[in-house]
Amino acid sequence: MTISEFAGHTAPPILVRDAQEADMAAIQAIYTHHVLYGLASFEETPPSVEEMLARRQAVLGLGLPYLAAEQGGRIVGYSYATSYRPRPAYRHTIEDSVYVADGFGGRGIGSALLGALIARCETGPWRQMLANVGDSANAGSIGLHRRFGFEPVGTLRSTGFKFGRWVDTVLMQRSLGPGDRTLPGGIA
């Protein structure tokens, strides 16, 4: 394909949907790449497909979304939300995770996933969403979150040690729905 032919090429649409058990091998492969070669995850040993299935089930068990991005019949990314912390006072705060397949960055997949994740979470009781971005030099993830209204609230210096160096974590936050402008339902 020539450059001019490529310029006129239209990529297949990105379908964001609930991740299914059958998607988890592809999701595990995407995550494995990030664990082994990137700083978005501070894990150092890739979890098995069985472990990823258990993690997905834990997310779903909390009533939170676990989404997959499909393009041209292939899983090209995934996102999910988890509880921020286990103590009850944090029950209205969640944390997002977004991973895109190697070689598929810059194609709108992360935006499709994060946008869908936020929309789904805004239908629930949650009021704040946090992003813990591994590596303060991760301009792609920081930019993605900024585009969706996340604001940097701090940088935790040298919180991780991976690939022989200290790695920062950038903490970003956005409100969901009415955020803190109103009390949660059922509270007077």
Order of alpha helices (4+ residues) and beta strands (2+ residues): alpha-beta-alpha-alpha-beta-beta-beta-alpha-beta-alpha-beta-beta
